[in-house]
């Protein structure tokens, strides 16, 4: 097996990651995120058309009727439409919206449901979503520190934070809406990236104990080469499904699919370069991973 010198490009990888993190951080600070209705509050209206709905026509109707800023998306079928109104409208608008839509459509329009999300609820969701991500990262760090070693835990959390910040930065730069489905995708990205990192970390630990004369860079290169096939196959098959969802899944899950596509792509990169780079920066060595010998076993070894 030919060993690929991954760590020979580690300085370039650090530079690449720093550029991505800088762009993401600057965009999050300046542009911030385009919060969805779940976080900002507003009104959600679901209507059913007797024939295929013209989304562009509905948008023009809503704008002309005084409902500026309404987001109109298909919901399930081409006859079901979800209309999101920003904060400032209440659930009492349902009858007026239904009358407006019926006037501009020759068929029947049925109001299925109308829900109002207050700004206080949106703030609570935003806070709880942030706490959920922090809790996930903290539990991951504890698990890996217990399962492997503290340096591996730091490397894994650095890689996860790297993935989450870059994914958030992507949504900020692109001006895409951030709602609860995207938050769910971010938590899924944490799990996916963690799985990749654990597989690589397990092989690194195994090779540190098995290959006695190699230095840390060689051990990590061997470990990454041995797990590369598995990493690429898993990532590519996952991306194929996510791309299909993004193209054909409809607008309701488009943000979810795109968040996962970005997260899986950057997570594959980080499990190879970011986590392993962090281990080298912290000076991981064979001594960190040696199995402790019990006192009784030492005494038995010394007996003739």
Helices and strands as residue ranges (DSSP letters): G 6-9, H 10-30, E 34-35, H 37-40, E 42-49, H 55-64, E 71-74, E 80-86, G 91-93, H 94-103, E 109-117, H 119-147, H 150-174, E 177-178, H 180-210, H 216-248, G 251-253, H 254-272, H 274-281, H 286-289, H 295-302
